[in-house]
Amino acid sequence: MPRRGEASLSTEFRIFETRQFQKDLRQIARAGHQEVAGKLQRIAYPQLRRAPHYGPDVRQLKGHAPQTWRYRIGSWRFFYEIDEAEGIVLMIAASHRGSAY
């Protein structure tokens, strides 16, 4: 049983998308990469709901305030922030790796 103030391991995070993130996804789809959005829904979101801090395609970005993380799907990068207290993963931007950093 978790101590007071700690999240339970069985608690899943909720995922919210900003308008900018949704706009970025539409641009990715228009560029002919609809499979990327499908992988985001099928693979990335379930993993981020369970453990947004860990995974082979997850990295914490250095020098960003607030703390920002990225999830990689092929050449695409999906950036997000984590609100531990509210149990939220906030998807903030999506970009091709060539223009992401």
N, C-alpha and C positions, 0 to 999 in steps of 0.2 A: 504494500500500500504506500503510495507516495506521501511524503511529508507535506505539511502545510506550505502552500506557495509553489509546489512542484507540480508539473504536468504529469498526468498518468501516461504510461507508455502506450495505452490503448487509445488515447485521445488523438483524433485526427485533426489536422489543421484545415481550415477553410481556405479556399483560393478565391481571390478577387483580382479582376483585371482592370487596370486604369484605362481611360479613353485612349491615351497614347499607345498603350500596349495593343488594344483592339485595332487601332489604326495601323500599327506596324504589321499585325497579322494579316490584315486585308491586303496590304501592299505585298507581303510575301506570297499570298495566294494569287494575286493578280500577276505576279512575276512567274507563275507557273509552278509554284512549289506547294501545292495543296497537301502533299503527303507530309510536309513538316507540321502543319496544323493538326493533322491526324495523329501523328506520333506524339505531339504535345498532349493531346487529350488521352490517348491510349496508354502511353508509357510514362511521360514526365509527371502529369498531374497526380496519378495514383502514388508515385514515389514521393512527390513533394508533400502530399497529404500525410503520409506516414512519417517521413524523416527529411525535412527540408534542408537540414544541415549536412547530410551525408549522402554519398553515392559516387559512382565512378565518373559521372558527368557534372558533378556539383563542385564549385569552387567559391570560396569567399574572396571578394575583391579587396585588395589592400588600398588604404588611403581614401576610402569613401566614408562619408558621414551623411546620413545614417549608414550602418553596415549594409552592404549590398552583396548579393550572391548572384552567381550565374549558373544556368543549366545549359549544357551543350547538346545540340542535336545536329550532327554532321557539321556543316560550316556555319550553322546558325547559333546565335547566343541569345538566351532569354534571361533577362535581369529581373531580380526580385528582392524584396525586403521581407523580413520576418518580424511579426509582432508576437512575441512570446506570450505576453499577458492576455491577449485576445485570441490567441491561437489562429493567426491569420498569416497567409503567404500572399503578399501583394505583388502581382506581376506588373512591372513598371515599364519595360521596354523590350523590344526584340530587334535584332540587327544581324546582318551578315558579318562574319568574323573580320573581314577586311575593313569594315567601317565601324566596328563595335568599340574599339578602344581608341 
